[in-house]
């Protein structure tokens, strides 16, 4: 479904059909899940920044987690299939980076495995959901006959 908004001389089309996640999970529910997770990461990073040697890692995790949530939101407002797929790919990359930073923080003993278990588990689940959505979007872009020609 495409929803159009008209302003003075601006018209934006939103590709609601593209912003899907799991069967039974709406895009709004996925946005909320990503936001809740990002806020949990913000709280964790606030505590980590007290230690000077953990500041860089905390900043990197904070940037990646919040970027993943923001890019999923941007994907849901994409103006084309290509833009949707591109924004979703960035959300996947940032979610994967978040998993990596959490694992580094655990291995460097800045946070305990038990303390990080919930945040890491949610990060891995969100990564899996986003990656599956990206694969579906890319498959839909290619269609049954290969890549679609670019419109000019």
N, C-alpha and C positions, 0 to 999 in steps of 0.2 A: 504494500500500500504506500502510495506517495502522498504526502501532505504538503500543500503549498502555502506559503505565507507571502503576502504581498505588502510591501511598504511603498514609499514614494516611487522610486524607480528600481527597487530591489525586489527580486523574487528568489526565494530559497526553497528548494525541494528537499524534504527529509525522507530518507529511505528507511522507513520503519521495518519493512520486511527483512532487511539485511541484519538488523541488530538482534540476533537470536543467540541463545546460549544453550541451555539444557531443556529437554522436553519438560514442560511444567514450570520452568523458570522464565519469568518475563524479563525484558531488558531493565525495567525499573528495579526488580529484585536483584539483578546482577550488579547494577550501579550501587545499590544500597550495600550489598555484600562487600564490594570493593572499597567503598567509603568507610565502612566499619573497620575493615582490615587496615586500611591506611591510617585511620585514627589510632588504632592499637599500635601500629608501627611508630607513629609520632610520639606516643607516650613512652614507648621503649627507648627511642632515640633521645628523648629529653633526659632520661635517666643515664644513658650511656655517655652523653656529652659532658658529664661531670668529670670523667676521667680524660685527661688530655690525650693520652695515647689511643683512645677509642673515638675521638671526635671525627676524624676523617671517615672512618668506617660508618659511624652513625649518620653522618651527612650523606654519604653515598646511598645507604639503605633508605634514608628518608626521601631522597630525590627519586630513587627508582620506584618505591612503593606508591608515592603520590602521583608520579607520572603514569604509572600503569592505570590507576583509577581515572585520571584525567583523560588519557588517550582512549579508554573505553567509552567514556562519555562523549568524546569528540567523534568516535566511530559511529555512535548512535545518532549523531546529528549530521552525518556525512551527506554530501550533495550528489555523490555518485557511487557506483559500485567500487570503482578503483580507489576512491578516497576512503571508503569504508574499509576495504581490505588493507590499505596502507596504514591507517590509524590502528586497526586491530593488530597488525604485525608489530607496531611499536609497543602496544600494550603488552603483547606476548614477550617481547625482548625485555621490557622493564620488569615484568613479573619474574622472568627467569633470572635477571640480574638481582632482584630482591632475594630470591631463594639463595643465590650464591653468597650475597653479603651476610645473610643470616647464618649460613653454614660456616663462613669465615669467623664470625663473631663467636660462634659456639666453639670451634676448634682453637681459637685464640684465648679461650676461657674468659671472655668478657661477659658472656651470659651462659648460664647452665642449660643443658639439654632440656631439663624439665621446665625451666622458665620459658624457654623458647619453643617448646613443643607445639603449643596451640597456634602461635603465629606462623611457625614453619609449616605446620600441617595445612593451615588455611592458605598460605602462599602457594604450596604445591598443588592444592586442589584448584585454586584460581588459575594457576598456570595451565593445568590440564584442561580446564574449561575453555580458557581463551585460545589455547593452541588448537583444540578441536574445532572451535568456531572459525579460526583462521583457515584451517584446512578445508572446511566446508565452503567458506567464502571463496577461496582460491579455486576449488573444484567447480563451484557455480560460475565463477568468472570464465573459466576455460570452456565449460559446457561440454557436450558430448563430442564435438568436432574439433577440439583444441582451442587455442586462444582466439578471442574475438578480435576482429579488426578494430583499430583505433578510429574513433570518429574525429573528424576535423571540422 
